[in-house]
Amino acid sequence: MKKRLIITLLTLAMLFTAVFTVTSSTPAPAYEISDTRVEKGGSFSLVISLKDNPGIISLRFKIEYDESALRLDSIEDLALLEGLSTPSPTMSSPYILRWSVSTADNSSASGELVKLNFTAVSETETTTEIKIAHVEANTSAGGKVTFADDSALVEIKEKYSVKFVDGDGETVISEQKYFIDEKVTLPEDPTKPSDGENKYIFTGWTPEVTETVMQDTVYTAIYETVALSDDSTLASLSVDGSELSPTFDPSVKEYSLTVGNSMSKLEPIYETANEFATVSVEEHILRVGVNTVKITVTAEKGNVSEYILTVTKEENPNYKEDNNSTLKEIIFSGGVLSPAFDPARTQYILYVENSLDEIEISCLPSSEKAESFSEPTTVSLASGSAELTLSCVAESGHKTEYFFRIVKLPPYRDGELPGFIYPSDIPPADDGGETGNAPAPAPVPPKKLQLSKTTVIIVTALAAVLAVSAIVGIIFLAVSNKKTAKKM
């Protein structure tokens, strides 16, 4: 019997321990609200949260606070639970909030439930308490849930104004309020523009800024006055891998140097005589041959000095220059070119309508590295004819010239341009691209038909006989048709 009793007691102890362990490991539901600090007369908000909600269908709790220190202005539903009863327009302590979930299922939502908006009405510094006291919470099965109460301390304190103003004592740079033990936040260092003769350097504040706030304080910016420098010279100037000629001297403003073919942009190394002077290097791309690069130094006071570098870029020994000096296209504002343009042919005639008083010309080189020239670009036709030379110069310097004789046609055939037969006696350009000097051929208009008087008489007689025969035939056909109709 004793053994059985002992075993029974041990079993019960073990069960009790297991139940206690499971129960103690389950978090207890509770309300949560945090402490805060607020300025006298200031507004503030506190959020009430539900923690470890096991599942409820209704909830009630009350808000208790000292009305001589605080005023509850409004309540904001944060939509954690549905069914909040509309808050009363007048809220006094204690104030009860109610939720009733409309669904049949419990809501186990945890998190921020409502926001309480207060005003600190106490006229003295004080610390007061806001308490959240549980009333009741029910489950859909009729069970009860108890949420642990919580409270928050609200310190109502004086705040002091800290203002930072510019050196004039009026322009406000920043202004904030702080509690007595808060650290002051300094604004960015202010600046004062130059007056053309002096610059102003910010050196600090007066009075000296304290680490924490003790009272209302105004801090004023202090500036040091420094005369602007008019020194716009360089103290040194060099280019890596090249030597300046002459040797650098701040008072000498022009230099020459030679650079390798691989250098596309000059990057001079320099130092100004005055640390506050500024330097700009003119944008450039170095090409083979002679280039000019300008370096501008501007003093604090605004005066300027210019250093000119004449830079000779060496040729690439492996580069072969383009020798193409032909034209790809020639465009005239009117007329017919004879023969049709061929880059290898250098002499042409341009026939233009009699009504044209001038003609415009443009041309396009065959190579992108060549340059073309039209002398002139507009040709007057007041005299009835003109001559024009178009030139194209290759990158290598080789030159091809195209010659044009412009002929203004006489007014006939309603101003239309006739067809032309161009003689083949204009030689094409030779292999070197030089042009021939033979004169441009004149147009050969179509020959007119010349007939003798006898031929004209014979042709006229034949035409008359043919006309009479045609009339007789028509009469004969008409009579025949009439007899046939009577017989029928």
Salt bridges, closest charged atoms under 4 A:
GLU32 OE2 - LYS51 NZ 3.80
GLU39 OE2 - LYS177 NZ 3.21
GLU64 OE2 - LYS62 NZ 3.44
ASP73 OD1 - ARG71 NE 2.67
GLU136 OE2 - ARG60 NH2 2.92
GLU136 OE1 - LYS144 NZ 3.67
GLU158 OE1 - LYS40 NZ 2.87
ASP181 OD1 - ARG37 NH1 3.12
GLU197 OE1 - LYS301 NZ 3.12
GLU283 OE1 - LYS265 NZ 3.86
GLU300 OE2 - LYS199 NZ 2.62
GLU306 OE2 - LYS294 NZ 3.91
ASP357 OD1 - LYS408 NZ 3.78
GLU387 OE2 - ARG405 NH2 3.89
GLU401 OE2 - LYS399 NZ 3.33
